[in-house]
């Protein structure tokens, strides 16, 4: 291979490795139709401005973005934890309300049973009435007014 051929080959390879020169890009619109082309827009098309290519952010911007992302993640985690706590509190209140409703229903059954006229002896009936009075007071303290 001659030296001239080698030079031509090396120059060809270098040219192929270089990026193609960036030409001007034009954005053209006709109604809803958009065209991007290097030549001027046709006469029946409107020429629109083309946004310049984005530049890579500098190190300070990247660091600031990372810090903001960490702060956002921490805020989201804090919000999730607060929502979890509120949900646990809501469930605990519901469970307590169910427990109270069950306790009140049982107490009401005891009161109704003690007030029933099925007692045989007079002394047993009086004990039942006294106990029913105590159960009514406990029911009112814990559950509110007695249902009719």
ZADO-1210 file (C-alpha; in nm, 4 decimals, padded with zeros to 6 digits):
<atoms>
<atom x="00.0000" y="00.0000" z="00.0000" code="UNK" pos="1"/>
<atom x="00.1442" y="00.3346" z="-00.0982" code="UNK" pos="2"/>
<atom x="00.1821" y="00.6233" z="00.1434" code="UNK" pos="3"/>
<atom x="-00.0743" y="00.8286" z="-00.0527" code="UNK" pos="4"/>
<atom x="-00.3298" y="00.5496" z="-00.0169" code="UNK" pos="5"/>
<atom x="-00.2566" y="00.5258" z="00.3541" code="UNK" pos="6"/>
<atom x="-00.3039" y="00.9001" z="00.3998" code="UNK" pos="7"/>
<atom x="-00.6345" y="00.8910" z="00.2120" code="UNK" pos="8"/>
<atom x="-00.7489" y="00.5927" z="00.4163" code="UNK" pos="9"/>
<atom x="-00.6553" y="00.7578" z="00.7498" code="UNK" pos="10"/>
<atom x="-00.8262" y="01.0847" z="00.6514" code="UNK" pos="11"/>
<atom x="-01.1369" y="00.8927" z="00.5433" code="UNK" pos="12"/>
<atom x="-01.1486" y="00.7105" z="00.8771" code="UNK" pos="13"/>
<atom x="-01.1040" y="01.0373" z="01.0681" code="UNK" pos="14"/>
<atom x="-01.3855" y="01.1997" z="00.8705" code="UNK" pos="15"/>
<atom x="-01.6135" y="00.9063" z="00.9387" code="UNK" pos="16"/>
<atom x="-01.5400" y="00.9260" z="01.3119" code="UNK" pos="17"/>
<atom x="-01.6241" y="01.2967" z="01.3361" code="UNK" pos="18"/>
<atom x="-01.9895" y="01.3909" z="01.4005" code="UNK" pos="19"/>
<atom x="-02.1817" y="01.5373" z="01.1149" code="UNK" pos="20"/>
<atom x="-02.2049" y="01.9158" z="01.1270" code="UNK" pos="21"/>
<atom x="-02.5287" y="02.0312" z="01.2857" code="UNK" pos="22"/>
<atom x="-02.7323" y="02.2282" z="01.0412" code="UNK" pos="23"/>
<atom x="-03.0120" y="02.4668" z="01.1257" code="UNK" pos="24"/>
<atom x="-03.3397" y="02.2917" z="01.2022" code="UNK" pos="25"/>
<atom x="-03.6669" y="02.4582" z="01.1148" code="UNK" pos="26"/>
<atom x="-04.0051" y="02.3733" z="01.2604" code="UNK" pos="27"/>
<atom x="-04.2926" y="02.4232" z="01.0202" code="UNK" pos="28"/>
<atom x="-04.6658" y="02.3959" z="01.0907" code="UNK" pos="29"/>
<atom x="-04.9686" y="02.3771" z="00.8669" code="UNK" pos="30"/>
<atom x="-05.2803" y="02.3284" z="01.0797" code="UNK" pos="31"/>
<atom x="-05.2118" y="02.0200" z="01.2969" code="UNK" pos="32"/>
<atom x="-04.9268" y="01.9003" z="01.0777" code="UNK" pos="33"/>
<atom x="-04.5734" y="01.9698" z="01.2070" code="UNK" pos="34"/>
<atom x="-04.2568" y="01.9282" z="00.9985" code="UNK" pos="35"/>
<atom x="-03.8932" y="01.9486" z="01.1042" code="UNK" pos="36"/>
<atom x="-03.6544" y="02.0137" z="00.8192" code="UNK" pos="37"/>
<atom x="-03.3221" y="02.1748" z="00.7370" code="UNK" pos="38"/>
<atom x="-03.4537" y="02.3730" z="00.4402" code="UNK" pos="39"/>
<atom x="-03.6806" y="02.6774" z="00.4738" code="UNK" pos="40"/>
<atom x="-04.0510" y="02.6109" z="00.5383" code="UNK" pos="41"/>
<atom x="-04.2787" y="02.5928" z="00.2319" code="UNK" pos="42"/>
<atom x="-04.4823" y="02.9074" z="00.1636" code="UNK" pos="43"/>
<atom x="-04.8096" y="02.7613" z="00.2954" code="UNK" pos="44"/>
<atom x="-04.6481" y="02.6590" z="00.6291" code="UNK" pos="45"/>
<atom x="-04.5931" y="02.8743" z="00.9364" code="UNK" pos="46"/>
<atom x="-04.2376" y="02.8862" z="01.0720" code="UNK" pos="47"/>
<atom x="-04.2227" y="02.8141" z="01.4468" code="UNK" pos="48"/>
<atom x="-03.9349" y="02.8748" z="01.6877" code="UNK" pos="49"/>
<atom x="-03.7289" y="02.5692" z="01.7757" code="UNK" pos="50"/>
<atom x="-03.6150" y="02.5311" z="02.1360" code="UNK" pos="51"/>
<atom x="-03.2380" y="02.5227" z="02.1704" code="UNK" pos="52"/>
<atom x="-03.0920" y="02.1875" z="02.2667" code="UNK" pos="53"/>
<atom x="-03.0760" y="02.1274" z="02.6387" code="UNK" pos="54"/>
<atom x="-02.7414" y="02.1709" z="02.8040" code="UNK" pos="55"/>
<atom x="-02.6107" y="01.9274" z="03.0617" code="UNK" pos="56"/>
<atom x="-02.6587" y="02.0523" z="03.4184" code="UNK" pos="57"/>
<atom x="-02.3505" y="02.1573" z="03.6088" code="UNK" pos="58"/>
<atom x="-02.2292" y="01.9821" z="03.9230" code="UNK" pos="59"/>
<atom x="-02.3895" y="02.2369" z="04.1582" code="UNK" pos="60"/>
<atom x="-02.7290" y="02.1926" z="03.9931" code="UNK" pos="61"/>
<atom x="-02.6965" y="01.8155" z="04.0142" code="UNK" pos="62"/>
<atom x="-02.6039" y="01.8350" z="04.3847" code="UNK" pos="63"/>
<atom x="-02.8980" y="02.0648" z="04.4524" code="UNK" pos="64"/>
<atom x="-03.1320" y="01.8301" z="04.2636" code="UNK" pos="65"/>
<atom x="-03.0045" y="01.5322" z="04.4656" code="UNK" pos="66"/>
<atom x="-03.0572" y="01.7202" z="04.7923" code="UNK" pos="67"/>
<atom x="-03.4100" y="01.8171" z="04.6857" code="UNK" pos="68"/>
<atom x="-03.4850" y="01.4568" z="04.5885" code="UNK" pos="69"/>
<atom x="-03.3639" y="01.3347" z="04.9301" code="UNK" pos="70"/>
<atom x="-03.5799" y="01.5978" z="05.1027" code="UNK" pos="71"/>
<atom x="-03.8815" y="01.4953" z="04.8931" code="UNK" pos="72"/>
<atom x="-03.8262" y="01.1275" z="04.9765" code="UNK" pos="73"/>
<atom x="-03.7962" y="01.2092" z="05.3483" code="UNK" pos="74"/>
<atom x="-04.1160" y="01.4171" z="05.3359" code="UNK" pos="75"/>
<atom x="-04.3017" y="01.1375" z="05.1569" code="UNK" pos="76"/>
<atom x="-04.1811" y="00.8828" z="05.4132" code="UNK" pos="77"/>
<atom x="-04.2859" y="01.1102" z="05.6987" code="UNK" pos="78"/>
<atom x="-04.6297" y="01.1513" z="05.5418" code="UNK" pos="79"/>
<atom x="-04.6640" y="00.7741" z="05.4982" code="UNK" pos="80"/>
<atom x="-04.5687" y="00.7147" z="05.8615" code="UNK" pos="81"/>
<atom x="-04.8190" y="00.9751" z="05.9812" code="UNK" pos="82"/>
<atom x="-05.0933" y="00.8174" z="05.7692" code="UNK" pos="83"/>
<atom x="-05.0026" y="00.4734" z="05.9083" code="UNK" pos="84"/>
<atom x="-05.0256" y="00.6081" z="06.2658" code="UNK" pos="85"/>
<atom x="-05.3611" y="00.7711" z="06.1955" code="UNK" pos="86"/>
<atom x="-05.4904" y="00.4487" z="06.0404" code="UNK" pos="87"/>
<atom x="-05.3751" y="00.2481" z="06.3440" code="UNK" pos="88"/>
<atom x="-05.5453" y="00.4988" z="06.5764" code="UNK" pos="89"/>
<atom x="-05.8673" y="00.4794" z="06.3731" code="UNK" pos="90"/>
<atom x="-05.8646" y="00.1002" z="06.3913" code="UNK" pos="91"/>
<atom x="-05.8009" y="00.1110" z="06.7661" code="UNK" pos="92"/>
<atom x="-06.0970" y="00.3507" z="06.8135" code="UNK" pos="93"/>
<atom x="-06.3199" y="00.1233" z="06.6059" code="UNK" pos="94"/>
<atom x="-06.2135" y="-00.1827" z="06.8054" code="UNK" pos="95"/>
<atom x="-06.2778" y="00.0027" z="07.1325" code="UNK" pos="96"/>
<atom x="-06.6225" y="00.1103" z="07.0091" code="UNK" pos="97"/>
<atom x="-06.7063" y="-00.2492" z="06.9111" code="UNK" pos="98"/>
<atom x="-06.5885" y="-00.3751" z="07.2501" code="UNK" pos="99"/>
<atom x="-06.7994" y="-00.1127" z="07.4296" code="UNK" pos="100"/>
<atom x="-07.1053" y="-00.1991" z="07.2189" code="UNK" pos="101"/>
<atom x="-07.0657" y="-00.5673" z="07.3065" code="UNK" pos="102"/>
<atom x="-07.0176" y="-00.4897" z="07.6779" code="UNK" pos="103"/>
<atom x="-07.3251" y="-00.2662" z="07.6789" code="UNK" pos="104"/>
<atom x="-07.5342" y="-00.5326" z="07.5051" code="UNK" pos="105"/>
<atom x="-07.4283" y="-00.7911" z="07.7656" code="UNK" pos="106"/>
<atom x="-07.5017" y="-00.5530" z="08.0534" code="UNK" pos="107"/>
<atom x="-07.8450" y="-00.4798" z="07.9063" code="UNK" pos="108"/>
<atom x="-07.9170" y="-00.8532" z="07.8890" code="UNK" pos="109"/>
<atom x="-07.8244" y="-00.8892" z="08.2575" code="UNK" pos="110"/>
<atom x="-08.0496" y="-00.5951" z="08.3504" code="UNK" pos="111"/>
<atom x="-08.3430" y="-00.7374" z="08.1539" code="UNK" pos="112"/>
<atom x="-08.2920" y="-01.0785" z="08.3118" code="UNK" pos="113"/>
<atom x="-08.2767" y="-00.9300" z="08.6645" code="UNK" pos="114"/>
<atom x="-08.5874" y="-00.7216" z="08.6037" code="UNK" pos="115"/>
<atom x="-08.7890" y="-01.0128" z="08.4680" code="UNK" pos="116"/>
<atom x="-09.0806" y="-01.1147" z="08.6938" code="UNK" pos="117"/>
<atom x="-08.9801" y="-01.4817" z="08.6863" code="UNK" pos="118"/>
<atom x="-08.8289" y="-01.4691" z="09.0379" code="UNK" pos="119"/>
<atom x="-08.9811" y="-01.7141" z="09.2857" code="UNK" pos="120"/>
<atom x="-08.9024" y="-01.6003" z="09.6347" code="UNK" pos="121"/>
<atom x="-08.9623" y="-01.2506" z="09.7623" code="UNK" pos="122"/>
<atom x="-08.6095" y="-01.2158" z="09.9066" code="UNK" pos="123"/>
<atom x="-08.4545" y="-01.3379" z="09.5801" code="UNK" pos="124"/>
<atom x="-08.6669" y="-01.0876" z="09.3884" code="UNK" pos="125"/>
<atom x="-08.5501" y="-00.8005" z="09.6151" code="UNK" pos="126"/>
<atom x="-08.1846" y="-00.9017" z="09.5721" code="UNK" pos="127"/>
<atom x="-08.2400" y="-00.9107" z="09.1959" code="UNK" pos="128"/>
<atom x="-08.3966" y="-00.5643" z="09.2016" code="UNK" pos="129"/>
<atom x="-08.1067" y="-00.4229" z="09.4032" code="UNK" pos="130"/>
<atom x="-07.8564" y="-00.5849" z="09.1705" code="UNK" pos="131"/>
<atom x="-08.0535" y="-00.4608" z="08.8666" code="UNK" pos="132"/>
<atom x="-08.0416" y="-00.1059" z="09.0109" code="UNK" pos="133"/>
<atom x="-07.6638" y="-00.1350" z="09.0435" code="UNK" pos="134"/>
<atom x="-07.6350" y="-00.2738" z="08.6889" code="UNK" pos="135"/>
<atom x="-07.8509" y="00.0119" z="08.5546" code="UNK" pos="136"/>
<atom x="-07.6215" y="00.2692" z="08.7191" code="UNK" pos="137"/>
<atom x="-07.3131" y="00.0955" z="08.5751" code="UNK" pos="138"/>
<atom x="-07.4803" y="00.0782" z="08.2322" code="UNK" pos="139"/>
<atom x="-07.5677" y="00.4502" z="08.2388" code="UNK" pos="140"/>
<atom x="-07.2134" y="00.5408" z="08.3498" code="UNK" pos="141"/>
<atom x="-07.0516" y="00.3333" z="08.0771" code="UNK" pos="142"/>
<atom x="-07.3047" y="00.3260" z="07.7925" code="UNK" pos="143"/>
<atom x="-07.5366" y="00.6221" z="07.8394" code="UNK" pos="144"/>
<atom x="-07.9150" y="00.6252" z="07.8909" code="UNK" pos="145"/>
<atom x="-08.0995" y="00.2961" z="07.8998" code="UNK" pos="146"/>
<atom x="-08.2965" y="00.2151" z="07.5852" code="UNK" pos="147"/>
<atom x="-08.6725" y="00.1816" z="07.6334" code="UNK" pos="148"/>
</atoms>
